[in-house]
Amino acid sequence: MKSYLFTTENGRGGVMLCDIDTLEEAVPYLRKRFDRVVRVEQGLELWTIEGGFGEFHPRPVEEVLVEVAEKEG
């Protein structure tokens, strides 16, 4: 079993646990089952409606905190 994190156009989404082995197979299944899916993640693999298939590169928490601190001035 694998889990796939998905997001819909309106910012909602969820996690789907299923027997689908690849992201390439999961995307059409999730898009058929749920309305307006725009993003699907599994591990470090990613699919988006704008960019297609690729890799997910998480940002270090420290980097995000520095950005927030700079915006708050």
C-alpha positions in Angstrom: 0.0 0.0 0.0 1.1 3.6 -0.8 -0.3 6.9 0.3 -0.8 9.8 -2.0 -1.3 13.4 -0.8 -3.5 15.4 -3.1 -4.7 18.9 -3.3 -7.7 20.3 -5.2 -8.2 23.6 -7.0 -10.0 25.1 -4.0 -7.2 24.2 -1.5 -8.8 21.1 -0.1 -7.6 17.6 -0.5 -6.5 14.7 1.5 -4.5 11.5 1.7 -5.5 8.4 -0.3 -4.1 5.0 0.8 -4.4 2.5 -2.0 -2.7 -0.4 -3.9 -1.6 1.8 -6.8 2.2 1.5 -7.1 3.2 4.5 -9.1 2.4 8.2 -9.2 1.8 8.0 -12.9 -1.1 5.5 -12.2 -2.3 7.4 -9.2 -2.8 10.8 -10.8 -5.5 9.8 -13.3 -7.2 7.7 -10.7 -7.3 10.6 -8.2 -8.4 13.1 -10.9 -11.3 10.9 -11.9 -12.3 10.2 -8.3 -12.1 13.7 -6.9 -13.0 17.0 -8.6 -10.3 19.5 -9.8 -7.2 17.7 -8.4 -4.2 20.0 -9.2 -1.4 18.4 -7.2 -0.4 14.9 -6.1 2.6 14.0 -4.0 4.1 10.6 -3.0 7.4 10.7 -1.1 9.6 13.1 -3.1 7.7 12.6 -6.3 5.3 15.3 -7.5 2.7 16.0 -10.1 1.1 19.4 -10.7 -1.4 20.5 -13.3 1.0 23.3 -14.3 4.3 21.4 -14.4 3.5 17.7 -14.8 5.7 15.1 -13.2 8.8 15.9 -11.3 10.5 15.8 -7.9 9.5 17.5 -4.7 12.2 19.6 -3.0 11.3 20.5 0.5 12.7 23.7 1.9 14.6 23.6 5.2 12.5 25.1 8.1 15.4 27.5 8.9 15.1 29.0 5.4 11.4 29.6 5.8 11.8 31.1 9.2 14.4 33.6 7.9 12.0 34.6 5.2 9.2 35.1 7.7 11.4 37.2 10.0 12.5 39.4 7.1 8.9 40.0 6.0 7.9 41.0 9.6 10.9 43.4 9.6 
